[in-house]
């Protein structure tokens, strides 16, 4: 999906002495990828983006990458604006031709690798869950006539509250429950 009016149109066209024509037409492209969040919050995501012409053959439009993967990765690292939840790892690409209904088409496939920064989830979720686990284990050392039942109920209510918070924190775009969610829900 392309968002309208996000990038300025370039009025310039460059023609090289070898017959090549360069038209710079920047676009903002919005894409989504299936996330694999089983190892959440220590997960790494790979997203493949494929660019090709839908109607033109490789005789009319030949797509190729002008720079190598290392240069693209460094450039992407430099221009990446958001440094909050995700860390950009690298970008790889390959070019290939594909036969679509007896029409050869050229395409470029980019693979973007991103790693989630887990510190926010460790501080806001994992440490409190571990603290509740320690409190639950400490209740076994309490005397029977003390407020053991009230203490256990308080810990149980805190665990239920953490499960409600976990439901909002965990990514919902996966077919599989994250390992950290399985551990909490099995409790």
Rosetta constraint file for C-alpha pairs under 8 A:
AtomPair CA 1 CA 29 HARMONIC 5.96 0.50
AtomPair CA 1 CA 30 HARMONIC 5.43 0.50
AtomPair CA 1 CA 31 HARMONIC 6.68 0.50
AtomPair CA 2 CA 27 HARMONIC 7.06 0.50
AtomPair CA 2 CA 28 HARMONIC 5.99 0.50
AtomPair CA 2 CA 29 HARMONIC 4.61 0.50
AtomPair CA 2 CA 30 HARMONIC 6.01 0.50
AtomPair CA 3 CA 27 HARMONIC 7.71 0.50
AtomPair CA 3 CA 28 HARMONIC 5.89 0.50
AtomPair CA 3 CA 29 HARMONIC 6.38 0.50
AtomPair CA 3 CA 30 HARMONIC 7.02 0.50
AtomPair CA 4 CA 28 HARMONIC 7.89 0.50
AtomPair CA 6 CA 27 HARMONIC 7.15 0.50
AtomPair CA 6 CA 28 HARMONIC 6.15 0.50
AtomPair CA 7 CA 26 HARMONIC 5.99 0.50
AtomPair CA 7 CA 27 HARMONIC 5.54 0.50
AtomPair CA 7 CA 28 HARMONIC 6.38 0.50
AtomPair CA 8 CA 26 HARMONIC 7.10 0.50
AtomPair CA 9 CA 25 HARMONIC 6.09 0.50
AtomPair CA 9 CA 26 HARMONIC 6.89 0.50
AtomPair CA 10 CA 24 HARMONIC 6.25 0.50
AtomPair CA 10 CA 25 HARMONIC 5.99 0.50
AtomPair CA 10 CA 26 HARMONIC 7.75 0.50
AtomPair CA 12 CA 23 HARMONIC 6.90 0.50
AtomPair CA 12 CA 24 HARMONIC 7.39 0.50
AtomPair CA 13 CA 21 HARMONIC 7.18 0.50
AtomPair CA 13 CA 22 HARMONIC 5.85 0.50
AtomPair CA 13 CA 23 HARMONIC 4.96 0.50
AtomPair CA 13 CA 24 HARMONIC 7.26 0.50
AtomPair CA 14 CA 21 HARMONIC 5.72 0.50
AtomPair CA 14 CA 22 HARMONIC 4.91 0.50
AtomPair CA 14 CA 23 HARMONIC 6.52 0.50
AtomPair CA 15 CA 19 HARMONIC 6.57 0.50
AtomPair CA 15 CA 20 HARMONIC 5.76 0.50
AtomPair CA 15 CA 21 HARMONIC 4.54 0.50
AtomPair CA 15 CA 22 HARMONIC 6.27 0.50
AtomPair CA 16 CA 20 HARMONIC 5.14 0.50
AtomPair CA 16 CA 21 HARMONIC 6.36 0.50
AtomPair CA 33 CA 47 HARMONIC 5.75 0.50
AtomPair CA 33 CA 48 HARMONIC 7.69 0.50
AtomPair CA 34 CA 47 HARMONIC 7.83 0.50
AtomPair CA 34 CA 173 HARMONIC 7.09 0.50
AtomPair CA 34 CA 174 HARMONIC 7.12 0.50
AtomPair CA 35 CA 45 HARMONIC 6.52 0.50
AtomPair CA 35 CA 173 HARMONIC 6.35 0.50
AtomPair CA 35 CA 174 HARMONIC 5.90 0.50
AtomPair CA 36 CA 43 HARMONIC 7.63 0.50
AtomPair CA 36 CA 45 HARMONIC 6.79 0.50
AtomPair CA 36 CA 174 HARMONIC 6.18 0.50
AtomPair CA 36 CA 176 HARMONIC 7.87 0.50
AtomPair CA 37 CA 41 HARMONIC 7.63 0.50
AtomPair CA 37 CA 43 HARMONIC 6.18 0.50
AtomPair CA 37 CA 171 HARMONIC 7.32 0.50
AtomPair CA 37 CA 174 HARMONIC 6.52 0.50
AtomPair CA 37 CA 176 HARMONIC 7.48 0.50
AtomPair CA 37 CA 177 HARMONIC 7.60 0.50
AtomPair CA 37 CA 178 HARMONIC 5.62 0.50
AtomPair CA 38 CA 43 HARMONIC 7.41 0.50
AtomPair CA 38 CA 176 HARMONIC 6.55 0.50
AtomPair CA 38 CA 177 HARMONIC 6.33 0.50
AtomPair CA 38 CA 178 HARMONIC 3.92 0.50
AtomPair CA 38 CA 179 HARMONIC 5.42 0.50
AtomPair CA 39 CA 43 HARMONIC 5.00 0.50
AtomPair CA 39 CA 178 HARMONIC 6.04 0.50
AtomPair CA 39 CA 179 HARMONIC 6.00 0.50
AtomPair CA 39 CA 180 HARMONIC 7.60 0.50
AtomPair CA 40 CA 170 HARMONIC 7.90 0.50
AtomPair CA 40 CA 178 HARMONIC 5.87 0.50
AtomPair CA 40 CA 179 HARMONIC 7.10 0.50
AtomPair CA 40 CA 180 HARMONIC 6.96 0.50
AtomPair CA 41 CA 116 HARMONIC 6.57 0.50
AtomPair CA 41 CA 117 HARMONIC 7.47 0.50
AtomPair CA 41 CA 118 HARMONIC 5.19 0.50
AtomPair CA 41 CA 121 HARMONIC 6.63 0.50
AtomPair CA 42 CA 115 HARMONIC 7.69 0.50
AtomPair CA 42 CA 116 HARMONIC 6.37 0.50
AtomPair CA 42 CA 117 HARMONIC 7.45 0.50
AtomPair CA 42 CA 118 HARMONIC 5.99 0.50
AtomPair CA 43 CA 115 HARMONIC 6.21 0.50
AtomPair CA 43 CA 116 HARMONIC 5.95 0.50
AtomPair CA 44 CA 113 HARMONIC 7.03 0.50
AtomPair CA 44 CA 114 HARMONIC 5.73 0.50
AtomPair CA 44 CA 115 HARMONIC 4.31 0.50
AtomPair CA 44 CA 116 HARMONIC 6.29 0.50
AtomPair CA 45 CA 113 HARMONIC 5.72 0.50
AtomPair CA 45 CA 114 HARMONIC 5.27 0.50
AtomPair CA 45 CA 115 HARMONIC 6.23 0.50
AtomPair CA 46 CA 111 HARMONIC 6.48 0.50
AtomPair CA 46 CA 112 HARMONIC 5.59 0.50
AtomPair CA 46 CA 113 HARMONIC 4.55 0.50
AtomPair CA 46 CA 114 HARMONIC 6.52 0.50
AtomPair CA 47 CA 111 HARMONIC 5.52 0.50
AtomPair CA 47 CA 112 HARMONIC 5.17 0.50
AtomPair CA 47 CA 113 HARMONIC 6.55 0.50
AtomPair CA 48 CA 109 HARMONIC 6.71 0.50
AtomPair CA 48 CA 110 HARMONIC 5.58 0.50
AtomPair CA 48 CA 111 HARMONIC 4.41 0.50
AtomPair CA 48 CA 112 HARMONIC 6.41 0.50
AtomPair CA 49 CA 109 HARMONIC 5.68 0.50
AtomPair CA 49 CA 110 HARMONIC 5.14 0.50
AtomPair CA 49 CA 111 HARMONIC 6.40 0.50
AtomPair CA 50 CA 107 HARMONIC 6.85 0.50
AtomPair CA 50 CA 108 HARMONIC 5.86 0.50
AtomPair CA 50 CA 109 HARMONIC 4.37 0.50
AtomPair CA 50 CA 110 HARMONIC 6.36 0.50
AtomPair CA 51 CA 107 HARMONIC 5.58 0.50
AtomPair CA 51 CA 108 HARMONIC 5.34 0.50
AtomPair CA 51 CA 109 HARMONIC 6.34 0.50
AtomPair CA 52 CA 63 HARMONIC 7.28 0.50
AtomPair CA 52 CA 105 HARMONIC 7.22 0.50
AtomPair CA 52 CA 106 HARMONIC 6.32 0.50
AtomPair CA 52 CA 107 HARMONIC 4.55 0.50
AtomPair CA 52 CA 108 HARMONIC 6.74 0.50
AtomPair CA 53 CA 57 HARMONIC 7.58 0.50
AtomPair CA 53 CA 61 HARMONIC 7.48 0.50
AtomPair CA 53 CA 105 HARMONIC 7.18 0.50
AtomPair CA 53 CA 106 HARMONIC 7.66 0.50
AtomPair CA 53 CA 107 HARMONIC 7.62 0.50
AtomPair CA 56 CA 60 HARMONIC 6.04 0.50
AtomPair CA 56 CA 61 HARMONIC 6.40 0.50
AtomPair CA 56 CA 105 HARMONIC 7.00 0.50
AtomPair CA 57 CA 61 HARMONIC 6.33 0.50
AtomPair CA 57 CA 103 HARMONIC 5.86 0.50
AtomPair CA 57 CA 104 HARMONIC 5.45 0.50
AtomPair CA 57 CA 105 HARMONIC 4.69 0.50
AtomPair CA 57 CA 106 HARMONIC 7.21 0.50
AtomPair CA 58 CA 62 HARMONIC 5.08 0.50
AtomPair CA 58 CA 63 HARMONIC 7.98 0.50
AtomPair CA 58 CA 97 HARMONIC 7.75 0.50
AtomPair CA 58 CA 104 HARMONIC 5.78 0.50
AtomPair CA 58 CA 105 HARMONIC 4.63 0.50
AtomPair CA 58 CA 106 HARMONIC 5.17 0.50
AtomPair CA 61 CA 106 HARMONIC 7.29 0.50
AtomPair CA 62 CA 105 HARMONIC 7.83 0.50
AtomPair CA 62 CA 106 HARMONIC 5.55 0.50
AtomPair CA 62 CA 107 HARMONIC 7.80 0.50
AtomPair CA 63 CA 95 HARMONIC 7.59 0.50
AtomPair CA 63 CA 106 HARMONIC 5.66 0.50
AtomPair CA 63 CA 107 HARMONIC 5.79 0.50
AtomPair CA 63 CA 108 HARMONIC 6.41 0.50
AtomPair CA 64 CA 95 HARMONIC 6.22 0.50
AtomPair CA 64 CA 107 HARMONIC 7.53 0.50
AtomPair CA 64 CA 108 HARMONIC 6.41 0.50
AtomPair CA 65 CA 95 HARMONIC 7.41 0.50
AtomPair CA 65 CA 108 HARMONIC 7.28 0.50
AtomPair CA 67 CA 71 HARMONIC 6.42 0.50
AtomPair CA 67 CA 72 HARMONIC 6.62 0.50
AtomPair CA 68 CA 72 HARMONIC 6.41 0.50
AtomPair CA 69 CA 73 HARMONIC 6.06 0.50
AtomPair CA 69 CA 91 HARMONIC 6.51 0.50
AtomPair CA 69 CA 92 HARMONIC 5.39 0.50
AtomPair CA 69 CA 93 HARMONIC 6.69 0.50
AtomPair CA 70 CA 74 HARMONIC 6.24 0.50
AtomPair CA 70 CA 91 HARMONIC 7.97 0.50
AtomPair CA 71 CA 75 HARMONIC 6.08 0.50
AtomPair CA 72 CA 76 HARMONIC 5.98 0.50
AtomPair CA 72 CA 91 HARMONIC 6.91 0.50
AtomPair CA 73 CA 77 HARMONIC 6.12 0.50
AtomPair CA 73 CA 90 HARMONIC 5.28 0.50
AtomPair CA 73 CA 91 HARMONIC 5.27 0.50
AtomPair CA 73 CA 92 HARMONIC 7.75 0.50
AtomPair CA 74 CA 78 HARMONIC 6.24 0.50
AtomPair CA 75 CA 79 HARMONIC 6.34 0.50
AtomPair CA 76 CA 80 HARMONIC 5.84 0.50
AtomPair CA 77 CA 88 HARMONIC 6.53 0.50
AtomPair CA 82 CA 86 HARMONIC 7.76 0.50
AtomPair CA 83 CA 87 HARMONIC 6.61 0.50
AtomPair CA 84 CA 117 HARMONIC 7.83 0.50
AtomPair CA 85 CA 116 HARMONIC 5.87 0.50
AtomPair CA 85 CA 117 HARMONIC 5.39 0.50
AtomPair CA 85 CA 118 HARMONIC 7.84 0.50
AtomPair CA 86 CA 114 HARMONIC 6.28 0.50
AtomPair CA 86 CA 115 HARMONIC 5.64 0.50
AtomPair CA 86 CA 116 HARMONIC 4.55 0.50
AtomPair CA 86 CA 117 HARMONIC 5.64 0.50
AtomPair CA 87 CA 114 HARMONIC 5.60 0.50
AtomPair CA 87 CA 115 HARMONIC 5.10 0.50
AtomPair CA 87 CA 116 HARMONIC 6.10 0.50
AtomPair CA 87 CA 117 HARMONIC 6.51 0.50
AtomPair CA 88 CA 113 HARMONIC 6.52 0.50
AtomPair CA 88 CA 114 HARMONIC 4.68 0.50
AtomPair CA 88 CA 115 HARMONIC 6.48 0.50
AtomPair CA 89 CA 112 HARMONIC 7.82 0.50
AtomPair CA 89 CA 113 HARMONIC 5.42 0.50
AtomPair CA 89 CA 114 HARMONIC 5.30 0.50
AtomPair CA 89 CA 115 HARMONIC 6.67 0.50
AtomPair CA 90 CA 112 HARMONIC 6.14 0.50
AtomPair CA 90 CA 113 HARMONIC 5.42 0.50
AtomPair CA 90 CA 114 HARMONIC 7.33 0.50
AtomPair CA 91 CA 110 HARMONIC 6.76 0.50
AtomPair CA 91 CA 111 HARMONIC 5.58 0.50
AtomPair CA 91 CA 112 HARMONIC 4.56 0.50
AtomPair CA 91 CA 113 HARMONIC 6.24 0.50
AtomPair CA 92 CA 110 HARMONIC 5.69 0.50
AtomPair CA 92 CA 111 HARMONIC 5.20 0.50
AtomPair CA 92 CA 112 HARMONIC 6.70 0.50
AtomPair CA 93 CA 108 HARMONIC 6.91 0.50
AtomPair CA 93 CA 109 HARMONIC 5.41 0.50
AtomPair CA 93 CA 110 HARMONIC 4.28 0.50
AtomPair CA 93 CA 111 HARMONIC 6.05 0.50
AtomPair CA 94 CA 108 HARMONIC 5.84 0.50
AtomPair CA 94 CA 109 HARMONIC 5.48 0.50
AtomPair CA 94 CA 110 HARMONIC 6.79 0.50
AtomPair CA 95 CA 106 HARMONIC 7.36 0.50
AtomPair CA 95 CA 107 HARMONIC 5.76 0.50
AtomPair CA 95 CA 108 HARMONIC 4.44 0.50
AtomPair CA 95 CA 109 HARMONIC 6.30 0.50
AtomPair CA 96 CA 106 HARMONIC 5.95 0.50
AtomPair CA 96 CA 107 HARMONIC 5.56 0.50
AtomPair CA 96 CA 108 HARMONIC 6.52 0.50
AtomPair CA 97 CA 104 HARMONIC 6.33 0.50
AtomPair CA 97 CA 105 HARMONIC 5.42 0.50
AtomPair CA 97 CA 106 HARMONIC 4.40 0.50
AtomPair CA 97 CA 107 HARMONIC 6.04 0.50
AtomPair CA 98 CA 104 HARMONIC 5.55 0.50
AtomPair CA 98 CA 105 HARMONIC 5.29 0.50
AtomPair CA 98 CA 106 HARMONIC 6.41 0.50
AtomPair CA 98 CA 107 HARMONIC 7.42 0.50
AtomPair CA 99 CA 103 HARMONIC 5.48 0.50
AtomPair CA 99 CA 104 HARMONIC 4.51 0.50
AtomPair CA 99 CA 105 HARMONIC 6.31 0.50
AtomPair CA 100 CA 104 HARMONIC 6.25 0.50
AtomPair CA 100 CA 105 HARMONIC 7.00 0.50
AtomPair CA 118 CA 122 HARMONIC 6.14 0.50
AtomPair CA 119 CA 123 HARMONIC 6.18 0.50
AtomPair CA 120 CA 124 HARMONIC 6.03 0.50
AtomPair CA 121 CA 125 HARMONIC 5.33 0.50
AtomPair CA 121 CA 126 HARMONIC 6.57 0.50
AtomPair CA 122 CA 126 HARMONIC 4.73 0.50
AtomPair CA 122 CA 127 HARMONIC 5.99 0.50
AtomPair CA 123 CA 127 HARMONIC 5.67 0.50
AtomPair CA 123 CA 128 HARMONIC 7.62 0.50
AtomPair CA 124 CA 128 HARMONIC 6.89 0.50
AtomPair CA 125 CA 129 HARMONIC 6.25 0.50
AtomPair CA 125 CA 162 HARMONIC 7.75 0.50
AtomPair CA 125 CA 166 HARMONIC 7.48 0.50
AtomPair CA 126 CA 130 HARMONIC 6.19 0.50
AtomPair CA 127 CA 131 HARMONIC 6.12 0.50
AtomPair CA 128 CA 132 HARMONIC 6.18 0.50
AtomPair CA 129 CA 133 HARMONIC 6.19 0.50
AtomPair CA 129 CA 159 HARMONIC 7.57 0.50
AtomPair CA 129 CA 162 HARMONIC 7.39 0.50
AtomPair CA 130 CA 134 HARMONIC 6.25 0.50
AtomPair CA 131 CA 135 HARMONIC 6.28 0.50
AtomPair CA 132 CA 136 HARMONIC 6.09 0.50
AtomPair CA 132 CA 155 HARMONIC 6.67 0.50
AtomPair CA 132 CA 158 HARMONIC 7.55 0.50
AtomPair CA 132 CA 159 HARMONIC 7.14 0.50
AtomPair CA 133 CA 137 HARMONIC 6.22 0.50
AtomPair CA 134 CA 138 HARMONIC 6.04 0.50
AtomPair CA 135 CA 139 HARMONIC 6.33 0.50
AtomPair CA 135 CA 155 HARMONIC 7.25 0.50
AtomPair CA 136 CA 140 HARMONIC 7.45 0.50
AtomPair CA 136 CA 152 HARMONIC 7.03 0.50
AtomPair CA 136 CA 155 HARMONIC 6.56 0.50
AtomPair CA 137 CA 141 HARMONIC 7.77 0.50
AtomPair CA 138 CA 142 HARMONIC 7.12 0.50
AtomPair CA 139 CA 148 HARMONIC 6.64 0.50
AtomPair CA 139 CA 151 HARMONIC 7.34 0.50
AtomPair CA 139 CA 152 HARMONIC 6.99 0.50
AtomPair CA 142 CA 146 HARMONIC 7.02 0.50
AtomPair CA 142 CA 148 HARMONIC 6.40 0.50
AtomPair CA 143 CA 148 HARMONIC 7.12 0.50
AtomPair CA 144 CA 148 HARMONIC 6.30 0.50
AtomPair CA 147 CA 151 HARMONIC 6.04 0.50
AtomPair CA 148 CA 152 HARMONIC 6.10 0.50
AtomPair CA 149 CA 153 HARMONIC 6.18 0.50
AtomPair CA 150 CA 154 HARMONIC 6.18 0.50
AtomPair CA 151 CA 155 HARMONIC 6.28 0.50
AtomPair CA 152 CA 156 HARMONIC 6.10 0.50
AtomPair CA 153 CA 157 HARMONIC 6.13 0.50
AtomPair CA 154 CA 158 HARMONIC 6.20 0.50
AtomPair CA 155 CA 159 HARMONIC 6.20 0.50
AtomPair CA 156 CA 160 HARMONIC 6.28 0.50
AtomPair CA 157 CA 161 HARMONIC 6.20 0.50
AtomPair CA 158 CA 162 HARMONIC 6.19 0.50
AtomPair CA 159 CA 163 HARMONIC 6.24 0.50
AtomPair CA 160 CA 164 HARMONIC 6.39 0.50
AtomPair CA 161 CA 165 HARMONIC 6.33 0.50
AtomPair CA 162 CA 166 HARMONIC 5.96 0.50
AtomPair CA 163 CA 167 HARMONIC 6.19 0.50
AtomPair CA 163 CA 184 HARMONIC 7.26 0.50
AtomPair CA 163 CA 185 HARMONIC 7.58 0.50
AtomPair CA 164 CA 168 HARMONIC 6.89 0.50
AtomPair CA 165 CA 169 HARMONIC 6.29 0.50
AtomPair CA 166 CA 170 HARMONIC 5.85 0.50
AtomPair CA 166 CA 181 HARMONIC 7.59 0.50
AtomPair CA 170 CA 178 HARMONIC 7.93 0.50
AtomPair CA 170 CA 181 HARMONIC 7.98 0.50
AtomPair CA 177 CA 181 HARMONIC 6.28 0.50
AtomPair CA 177 CA 182 HARMONIC 6.52 0.50
AtomPair CA 178 CA 182 HARMONIC 6.43 0.50
AtomPair CA 179 CA 183 HARMONIC 6.32 0.50
AtomPair CA 180 CA 184 HARMONIC 6.33 0.50
AtomPair CA 181 CA 185 HARMONIC 5.96 0.50
AtomPair CA 182 CA 186 HARMONIC 5.91 0.50
AtomPair CA 183 CA 187 HARMONIC 6.48 0.50
